[in-house]
Amino acid sequence: MSERAAENEPDPGGDTEMFRAFAEREQNYQPQSASKGPIVVAVAAVVVALVVFLVIIALG
């Protein structure tokens, strides 16, 4: 009988309130500066590769 009551409940898991809180946060979402880390690493790798390439050309 409790299974039927759960089926008839409009929000059996209580997820609606969690979704509302999530949606409110998403509207004011601002990425943190920590998310720039991979970009910095990628740019540094390209710069190092370019320097190595130029050194090889200069010595070659």
DAWONOR-V111624 format. One record per residue. N is the residue number from 1. PHI is phi in whole degrees, 0 to 359 (NA if undefined). D_FIRST is the distance of its C-alpha to the first C-alpha in whole Angstrom. Layout:
# DAWONOR-V111624
n-><N	N>
phi-><PHI	PHI>
d_first-><D_FIRST	D_FIRST>
This chain:
# DAWONOR-V111624
n-><1	2	3	4	5	6	7	8	9	10	11	12	13	14	15	16	17	18	19	20	21	22	23	24	25	26	27	28	29	30	31	32	33	34	35	36	37	38	39	40	41	42	43	44	45	46	47	48	49	50	51	52	53	54	55	56	57	58	59	60>
phi-><NA	292	294	294	297	292	292	275	290	296	222	299	264	74	282	299	295	295	294	299	297	296	295	295	293	296	293	252	290	228	297	279	294	296	287	276	305	299	293	298	296	295	295	298	296	294	297	298	298	295	297	299	299	293	294	298	294	294	277	283>
d_first-><0	4	5	5	6	9	10	11	13	16	17	14	17	19	22	24	25	27	28	30	31	32	34	36	37	38	40	42	43	46	47	48	51	50	49	53	53	53	55	58	58	58	61	63	63	64	67	68	68	70	73	73	73	76	78	78	80	82	83	83>
